[in-house]
């Protein structure tokens, strides 16, 4: 049984604020086995991939008035591919982009542009200043896979993109 910590971002958004930092702080503060119950005035699709890469599944439902409840539930742990599977599905990147220091949306534009020039199954690496939550839905829409995370000191987000059938 998962206990959920509730975070209602509707007041933050109504006041013109950006709730992403608060969401990530809440997720970081979760204890073992705890999940996040998020209340939002829209279906927060970019969070599905962002928290999925951190080992959470989601269940969402509209609760009326255009508002949504999303339960982010921790899995037993992120599925760690075997070494053989990882090397086969995630070969060494053929393209490396250092997008640190660029202002949004330039990092996203560069990653999507580079993906268009790559072949099915090829992998690119991009170094970023922040987690690219708005890029994830664009990658999914184009049929690409990705995985990523911050380095141990939290200063660089390393994104790997495996080119899918959409490019």
C-alpha positions in Angstrom: 0.0 0.0 0.0 1.4 3.3 -1.1 1.0 6.4 1.1 0.7 9.6 -1.0 1.9 13.0 -0.3 -0.5 15.6 -1.7 0.6 18.6 -3.7 -2.0 20.9 -5.1 -0.4 23.1 -7.8 -3.6 24.8 -8.8 -3.1 27.9 -6.5 0.5 28.2 -7.7 -0.6 28.3 -11.3 -3.6 30.6 -10.6 -1.1 33.1 -9.1 1.0 32.9 -12.3 3.7 30.8 -10.7 5.7 27.8 -12.1 5.2 24.7 -10.0 7.8 22.4 -11.5 10.4 23.2 -8.8 7.9 22.6 -6.1 6.9 19.3 -7.6 10.5 18.1 -7.9 11.2 19.2 -4.3 8.2 17.2 -3.1 9.3 14.2 -5.1 12.8 14.5 -3.7 11.4 14.6 -0.1 9.3 11.4 -0.5 10.2 8.5 1.7 10.6 4.9 0.7 7.3 3.6 -0.7 5.7 7.0 -0.7 4.0 8.4 -3.8 2.8 11.8 -5.0 -0.9 12.8 -5.3 -0.8 15.8 -7.7 -3.7 18.1 -8.3 -3.5 20.3 -11.4 -5.8 22.4 -13.6 -4.7 20.3 -16.6 -3.4 16.9 -17.4 0.4 17.3 -16.7 1.6 15.1 -19.6 5.3 16.3 -19.5 5.5 15.0 -15.9 4.7 11.5 -16.9 8.0 11.0 -18.6 9.9 13.2 -16.2 8.8 11.1 -13.2 8.8 7.9 -15.1 12.5 8.3 -15.6 12.8 8.6 -11.8 10.9 5.3 -11.2 7.3 6.4 -10.9 4.3 5.1 -12.7 1.2 7.2 -13.0 -2.6 7.0 -12.9 -4.5 10.1 -13.9 -8.2 11.0 -13.9 -10.2 14.2 -14.5 -11.8 15.2 -11.2 -14.2 17.9 -12.6 -14.0 21.4 -13.8 -11.0 20.6 -16.0 -8.9 19.6 -13.0 -6.8 16.5 -12.8 -5.6 14.1 -10.1 -2.5 12.2 -10.8 -1.1 9.5 -8.6 2.6 8.9 -9.1 3.5 5.6 -7.5 7.0 4.4 -7.0 7.9 1.2 -8.8 10.2 -1.3 -7.2 13.0 0.6 -8.8 13.8 1.8 -12.3 14.1 -1.1 -14.6 17.8 -1.4 -15.0 18.7 -3.1 -18.3 21.2 -5.8 -18.2 24.6 -4.9 -19.5 24.0 -6.9 -22.7 20.6 -5.3 -23.3 21.9 -1.8 -22.5 24.8 -2.1 -24.9 22.5 -3.5 -27.6 19.7 -0.9 -27.2 21.8 2.0 -26.1 25.1 1.9 -28.1 27.7 4.6 -27.7 26.4 8.0 -28.9 27.2 8.9 -32.4 26.5 12.5 -31.8 27.3 14.6 -28.7 25.7 18.0 -28.1 26.8 20.3 -25.3 23.7 22.5 -24.8 24.8 23.9 -21.5 24.5 27.7 -21.2 21.8 27.9 -23.9 18.5 29.6 -23.2 15.2 27.7 -23.8 14.0 26.7 -26.3 17.4 26.5 -28.0 18.5 23.2 -26.4 15.2 21.6 -27.4 15.5 22.9 -31.0 19.1 21.6 -31.3 18.2 18.2 -30.0 15.2 17.8 -32.3 17.2 19.2 -35.2 20.0 16.7 -34.6 17.6 13.9 -34.3 16.2 14.6 -37.7 19.7 14.0 -39.2 20.2 10.6 -37.5 19.2 7.1 -38.5 16.9 4.6 -36.8 18.6 3.1 -33.7 21.4 5.7 -33.4 22.0 7.4 -30.1 22.9 11.0 -29.3 24.0 12.4 -26.0 23.1 16.0 -25.0 24.4 17.8 -21.9 21.9 20.3 -20.5 21.6 22.7 -17.6 18.1 21.5 -16.6 15.8 18.5 -17.1 14.1 19.0 -20.5 10.6 18.3 -19.4 9.1 20.0 -22.5 11.4 18.0 -24.8 10.1 14.6 -23.6 6.7 14.8 -25.2 8.3 16.0 -28.4 10.6 13.0 -28.4 7.8 10.7 -27.7 5.7 12.2 -30.5 8.5 11.5 -32.9 8.9 7.9 -31.8 12.3 8.4 -30.0 13.3 6.9 -26.7 15.3 8.7 -24.1 16.9 8.2 -20.7 18.7 10.7 -18.6 19.5 12.1 -15.2 21.6 14.6 -13.4 25.2 13.9 -12.6 25.9 13.3 -8.9 26.5 17.0 -8.1 23.3 18.0 -9.9 24.9 20.5 -12.2 24.5 18.7 -15.6 21.6 16.7 -17.0 22.9 14.0 -19.3 20.2 13.0 -21.9 20.5 10.0 -24.2 18.1 9.9 -27.2 17.7 6.7 -29.2 16.3 7.5 -32.6 13.0 5.8 -33.2 10.7 5.2 -36.2 9.5 8.8 -36.3 12.6 10.5 -37.7 
